[in-house]
Amino acid sequence: MRGVETSEKEEEKSSSKKDKPKKGLSEEQISKKKEILTKILKYGSNRERKDAMREVIHFPPEHSLELYQLISNILITDNDMGVKITCLRTLAEVKYTAEPQNIISSLEDKSEDVKEAAIFTIQKLKIEQSSPDLLKLIKNQDFTKHQRLTSNAITAISELESGKDASEFLETKFKEKTTNTNLRASIALFFGKVKDPRAENALIETALDESEDPMTRAYSVNALAKMNSQKSIEKIKSVLDKINETKSKLEVKRLSNLKIYCIAALVTLGDTEILKDLISYAKDDDPNVRLRAIKQLAEINNPEVFELIDYKANRDPSRKVQEVAKKLLEEMKKRYNPGETKTGENGSGEAEIKKADAK
């Protein structure tokens, strides 16, 4: 029976892959497959066309330009929401940037889902020409409500070189108390990415305001650190001092995330003495506290930090902490030590630490 089951599974695998071009196919076979895909994309049902687009992702790129162009055209001529979304995701996957305006125009689609897919594609392909249209979309949103589309659009424009064009408008929204808390946090993250000094004062005021949501304050502190705001150092220290003076256990817990961000910001801004406090959080019994701590520690190029995260990646009792630590460790190795991207099997990062420190 096992032999039969194995055979059936192999047949299923073979069947599932039979429509995907394989390495070594002849020019004639590729041409025939391309012809079939073209006809399906032009005349097939919505479901068939979406399936065909998924196959295009795996089709040899050197033979796919006409298919990419066809999908780009379908994006602006088709009426089906699902087809449009699949067009956008396919263009993102194959990194097709030859007709950016077709993608940008989808920001004006009636469907919110299509708009979200367009934002995803713009962000993935870093389409610089989209900045004015993204800003227009952002300005038309209701900032009193938390909408994923608004947050995603803010994130997307922050990753463009022209992202600072949105600073003035977003600073105004950041200052407005009627703006949704989650969106204010997204705007704080935006300023951290674009590093616009014009927002420095607004971020400092928010970080100091005890009536603000702790997460908004934490993201403001994080943004100030990324902006290398030297004038904020003493302000951040004052926030940390007040948290340390807090007697209520409930309040201490509520502000724990803000405290971690303050410590990490001060380390980033040059206060290495306080690093030990952040490291102690990475040893906390609460896995969520450890998780937040290692995320902040990963931003610091320090031998002890490298070794600690290496340990967490291999031996932390929480599987979630292990998984996150592994990802952070890989990112750190790429950032500080290109070429070394595998975690040590024994949990010791000594060799990697020395190389990273030498940098």
C-alpha positions as CSV (number, residue, x, y, z in Angstrom):
1,M,0.0,0.0,0.0
2,R,2.8,2.4,0.8
3,G,4.2,1.9,-2.7
4,V,0.8,2.8,-4.2
5,E,0.4,5.9,-1.9
6,T,3.9,7.1,-2.8
7,S,3.2,6.6,-6.5
8,E,-0.1,8.5,-6.2
9,K,1.6,11.4,-4.4
10,E,4.4,11.6,-7.0
11,E,1.7,11.7,-9.8
12,E,-0.1,14.5,-8.0
13,K,3.1,16.5,-7.7
14,S,3.9,15.9,-11.3
15,S,0.4,16.9,-12.3
16,S,0.5,20.1,-10.3
17,K,3.7,21.2,-12.0
18,K,2.9,20.1,-15.6
19,D,1.7,23.5,-16.7
20,K,4.7,25.4,-15.4
21,P,7.6,25.9,-17.8
22,K,10.6,23.8,-16.8
23,K,14.3,24.4,-17.3
24,G,15.5,22.8,-20.4
25,L,12.2,23.3,-22.4
26,S,12.8,23.8,-26.1
27,E,12.1,27.1,-27.7
28,E,9.2,25.5,-29.5
29,Q,7.6,24.2,-26.2
30,I,8.0,27.6,-24.6
31,S,6.5,29.3,-27.6
32,K,3.5,27.0,-27.5
33,K,3.0,27.5,-23.8
34,K,3.2,31.3,-24.2
35,E,0.6,31.1,-27.0
36,I,-1.7,29.2,-24.7
37,L,-1.2,31.7,-21.9
38,T,-1.8,34.6,-24.2
39,K,-5.1,33.2,-25.4
40,I,-6.3,32.4,-21.9
41,L,-5.4,35.9,-20.7
42,K,-7.4,37.4,-23.7
43,Y,-10.4,35.1,-23.8
44,G,-10.6,33.0,-20.7
45,S,-13.0,33.2,-17.8
46,N,-12.0,35.4,-14.8
47,R,-10.9,32.4,-12.9
48,E,-8.9,31.0,-15.9
49,R,-7.2,34.4,-16.4
50,K,-6.3,34.7,-12.7
51,D,-4.8,31.1,-12.8
52,A,-2.9,32.0,-16.0
53,M,-1.4,35.1,-14.4
54,R,-0.1,33.0,-11.5
55,E,1.6,30.8,-14.1
56,V,3.1,33.8,-15.8
57,I,5.0,34.4,-12.5
58,H,6.9,31.2,-13.1
59,F,7.3,31.6,-16.8
60,P,10.9,32.3,-18.1
61,P,11.3,36.1,-17.8
62,E,13.3,36.4,-21.0
63,H,10.2,35.1,-22.9
64,S,7.6,37.0,-20.9
65,L,7.6,40.7,-21.9
66,E,4.6,40.4,-24.1
67,L,2.7,38.6,-21.3
68,Y,3.6,41.4,-18.8
69,Q,2.4,44.0,-21.3
70,L,-0.8,42.1,-21.8
71,I,-1.4,41.9,-18.0
72,S,-0.6,45.6,-17.6
73,N,-3.2,46.4,-20.3
74,I,-5.8,44.1,-18.7
75,L,-5.3,46.0,-15.5
76,I,-6.6,49.3,-17.0
77,T,-9.3,47.8,-19.3
78,D,-11.0,45.0,-17.2
79,N,-13.9,45.5,-14.9
80,D,-13.5,42.5,-12.6
81,M,-12.1,43.5,-9.2
82,G,-10.5,40.1,-8.6
83,V,-8.8,40.1,-12.0
84,K,-7.4,43.6,-11.4
85,I,-6.0,42.6,-8.0
86,T,-4.3,39.6,-9.5
87,C,-2.9,41.8,-12.3
88,L,-1.4,44.1,-9.7
89,R,0.1,41.3,-7.6
90,T,1.5,39.6,-10.7
91,L,3.2,42.8,-11.9
92,A,4.6,43.2,-8.4
93,E,6.0,39.6,-8.4
94,V,7.6,39.8,-11.8
95,K,8.9,43.3,-11.0
96,Y,7.4,44.9,-14.1
97,T,8.0,48.7,-14.0
98,A,7.8,49.6,-17.7
99,E,4.3,51.0,-17.5
100,P,4.0,52.5,-14.0
101,Q,1.1,54.8,-14.9
102,N,-1.2,51.7,-15.3
103,I,-0.4,50.7,-11.8
104,I,-0.7,54.3,-10.4
105,S,-4.1,54.8,-12.1
106,S,-5.4,51.9,-9.9
107,L,-5.2,54.2,-6.9
108,E,-8.4,55.8,-8.2
109,D,-10.3,52.6,-8.6
110,K,-13.8,52.4,-7.0
111,S,-12.7,49.2,-5.1
112,E,-10.8,49.7,-1.8
113,D,-9.3,46.3,-2.3
114,V,-7.9,47.3,-5.7
115,K,-6.5,50.4,-4.2
116,E,-4.8,48.4,-1.5
117,A,-3.3,46.1,-4.1
118,A,-2.1,49.1,-6.0
119,I,-0.4,50.5,-2.9
120,F,1.2,47.1,-2.3
121,T,2.6,47.0,-5.8
122,I,3.8,50.6,-5.7
123,Q,5.6,49.9,-2.4
124,K,7.2,46.7,-3.7
125,L,8.3,48.3,-7.0
126,K,9.3,51.6,-5.4
127,I,7.4,53.6,-8.1
128,E,8.7,57.1,-7.6
129,Q,6.2,58.7,-10.0
130,S,3.4,57.6,-7.8
131,S,4.2,60.1,-5.0
132,P,1.7,62.9,-6.1
133,D,-1.1,60.3,-6.5
134,L,-0.4,58.6,-3.2
135,L,-0.4,62.0,-1.4
136,K,-3.7,62.8,-3.1
137,L,-5.2,59.5,-2.0
138,I,-3.9,60.1,1.6
139,K,-5.4,63.6,1.7
140,N,-8.8,62.3,0.7
141,Q,-8.9,59.8,3.7
142,D,-10.9,60.2,6.9
143,F,-8.2,60.5,9.6
144,T,-10.7,60.2,12.4
145,K,-11.1,56.5,11.6
146,H,-8.5,53.7,11.5
147,Q,-8.3,52.4,8.0
148,R,-5.7,50.0,6.8
149,L,-5.6,51.6,3.4
150,T,-4.6,55.0,4.9
151,S,-1.9,53.4,7.0
152,N,-0.5,51.4,4.1
153,A,-0.5,54.4,1.8
154,I,1.5,56.4,4.5
155,T,4.0,53.5,4.8
156,A,4.3,53.3,1.0
157,I,5.0,57.0,0.5
158,S,7.5,57.0,3.3
159,E,9.7,54.5,1.3
160,L,9.9,56.8,-1.8
161,E,12.7,59.3,-2.2
162,S,10.0,62.0,-2.6
163,G,8.3,60.8,0.5
164,K,9.1,64.1,2.3
165,D,6.5,65.8,0.0
166,A,3.9,64.4,2.4
167,S,5.5,65.8,5.5
168,E,3.7,69.1,5.8
169,F,0.2,67.5,5.5
170,L,1.0,64.6,7.7
171,E,2.5,66.8,10.4
172,T,-0.7,68.7,10.5
173,K,-2.7,65.5,10.9
174,F,-0.3,64.3,13.5
175,K,-0.9,67.4,15.6
176,E,-4.7,67.1,15.4
177,K,-6.1,65.3,18.4
178,T,-9.0,64.1,16.4
179,T,-6.7,61.9,14.2
180,N,-7.1,58.2,15.0
181,T,-4.4,56.9,17.4
182,N,-3.2,54.2,15.1
183,L,-2.9,56.6,12.2
184,R,-0.9,59.0,14.4
185,A,1.4,56.1,15.2
186,S,1.8,55.4,11.5
187,I,2.6,59.1,10.9
188,A,5.3,58.9,13.6
189,L,6.8,55.9,11.9
190,F,6.6,57.9,8.6
191,F,8.8,60.7,10.1
192,G,11.3,58.1,11.3
193,K,11.7,56.8,7.8
194,V,11.9,60.1,5.9
195,K,13.9,61.8,8.7
196,D,12.4,65.2,8.1
197,P,13.7,67.6,10.8
198,R,10.6,69.8,10.5
199,A,8.6,67.3,12.5
200,E,11.2,67.2,15.4
201,N,9.3,69.5,17.7
202,A,5.9,67.8,17.2
203,L,7.5,64.4,17.9
204,I,9.2,65.7,21.1
205,E,5.9,67.3,22.3
206,T,4.1,64.0,21.7
207,A,6.8,61.9,23.5
208,L,6.6,64.2,26.5
209,D,2.7,64.3,26.7
210,E,1.6,61.9,29.4
211,S,-2.0,62.1,28.1
212,E,-1.0,60.6,24.8
213,D,-1.3,56.9,24.0
214,P,1.9,55.1,25.1
215,M,2.4,53.5,21.6
216,T,2.2,56.9,19.9
217,R,4.7,58.2,22.3
218,A,6.9,55.2,21.8
219,Y,6.8,55.6,18.0
220,S,7.6,59.3,18.3
221,V,10.7,58.4,20.4
222,N,11.7,55.9,17.8
223,A,11.4,58.4,15.0
224,L,13.5,60.9,17.0
225,A,16.2,58.4,17.3
226,K,16.1,57.6,13.6
227,M,16.4,61.3,12.8
228,N,19.4,61.5,15.1
229,S,17.7,64.2,17.1
230,Q,20.3,65.3,19.6
231,K,18.0,68.0,21.1
232,S,15.6,65.2,22.1
233,I,18.1,63.2,24.3
234,E,17.4,65.1,27.6
235,K,13.7,65.0,26.8
236,I,13.7,61.2,26.3
237,K,15.7,60.8,29.5
238,S,13.1,62.8,31.4
239,V,10.4,60.4,30.1
240,L,12.4,57.5,31.2
241,D,13.0,59.0,34.6
242,K,9.3,59.5,35.2
243,I,8.5,55.9,34.2
244,N,11.2,54.7,36.6
245,E,9.6,56.7,39.3
246,T,6.2,55.2,38.7
247,K,4.9,53.1,41.7
248,S,1.8,51.6,40.3
249,K,2.5,48.1,38.9
250,L,-0.4,48.5,36.4
251,E,1.0,51.8,35.2
252,V,4.5,50.3,34.9
253,K,3.2,47.5,32.7
254,R,1.2,50.0,30.6
255,L,4.4,52.0,30.0
256,S,6.8,49.1,29.6
257,N,6.8,49.3,25.8
258,L,7.5,53.1,25.9
259,K,10.3,52.4,28.4
260,I,12.0,49.9,26.0
261,Y,11.7,52.4,23.1
262,C,13.2,55.2,25.2
263,I,16.2,53.0,26.2
264,A,16.7,51.9,22.6
265,A,16.5,55.5,21.4
266,L,19.1,56.7,23.9
267,V,21.4,53.9,22.9
268,T,21.0,54.8,19.2
269,L,21.6,58.5,20.1
270,G,24.9,57.5,21.7
271,D,24.1,56.7,25.4
272,T,25.7,53.2,25.5
273,E,25.6,53.1,29.4
274,I,21.9,52.5,29.3
275,L,22.3,49.5,27.0
276,K,22.4,47.1,30.0
277,D,18.8,48.0,30.8
278,L,17.5,47.0,27.4
279,I,19.5,43.8,27.6
280,S,17.8,43.0,30.9
281,Y,14.4,43.3,29.2
282,A,15.6,40.7,26.7
283,K,15.9,38.3,29.7
284,D,12.5,39.0,31.1
285,D,10.2,36.0,31.9
286,D,7.4,37.5,29.8
287,P,8.1,36.4,26.1
288,N,6.3,39.5,24.8
289,V,8.7,41.8,26.7
290,R,11.6,39.8,25.4
291,L,10.2,40.1,21.9
292,R,9.9,43.9,22.0
293,A,13.4,44.1,23.5
294,I,15.2,42.1,20.9
295,K,13.5,44.0,18.1
296,Q,15.0,47.2,19.5
297,L,18.3,45.6,20.2
298,A,18.6,44.4,16.6
299,E,19.0,48.0,15.5
300,I,22.3,48.2,17.5
301,N,25.7,47.0,16.2
302,N,27.2,45.7,19.4
303,P,29.0,42.3,20.0
304,E,27.0,41.5,23.2
305,V,23.7,42.3,21.4
306,F,24.7,40.1,18.5
307,E,25.5,37.2,20.8
308,L,22.3,37.6,22.8
309,I,20.1,37.5,19.8
310,D,22.0,34.6,18.5
311,Y,21.3,32.8,21.8
312,K,17.6,33.7,21.5
313,A,17.4,32.4,18.0
314,N,18.6,29.0,19.1
315,R,17.6,28.6,22.8
316,D,14.8,30.9,23.8
317,P,11.9,28.9,25.5
318,S,9.4,30.7,23.3
319,R,9.1,29.5,19.7
320,K,7.8,32.9,18.6
321,V,10.8,34.6,20.1
322,Q,13.1,32.1,18.5
323,E,11.5,32.7,15.1
324,V,11.7,36.5,15.3
325,A,15.3,36.3,16.7
326,K,16.4,34.2,13.7
327,K,15.0,36.7,11.3
328,L,16.6,39.6,13.2
329,L,19.9,37.8,13.3
330,E,19.9,37.2,9.5
331,E,19.1,40.9,9.0
332,M,21.9,41.9,11.3
333,K,24.4,39.7,9.6
334,K,23.5,41.1,6.2
335,R,23.7,44.7,7.6
336,Y,26.9,44.4,9.5
337,N,28.6,41.4,7.9
338,P,27.5,40.8,4.3
339,G,28.2,37.2,3.1
340,E,27.5,35.5,6.5
341,T,23.8,34.6,6.6
342,K,23.6,31.4,8.5
343,T,23.0,31.1,12.2
344,G,25.6,29.1,14.2
345,E,24.3,25.6,15.0
346,N,25.6,25.7,18.6
347,G,24.0,29.1,19.4
348,S,27.4,30.8,19.6
349,G,27.8,33.9,17.4
350,E,31.4,34.6,18.5
351,A,32.9,34.5,15.0
352,E,30.1,36.7,13.6
353,I,30.3,39.1,16.5
354,K,34.0,39.7,15.9
355,K,33.4,40.4,12.2
356,A,30.4,42.6,12.9
357,D,32.4,44.5,15.6
358,A,35.3,45.0,13.3
359,K,33.0,46.8,10.9
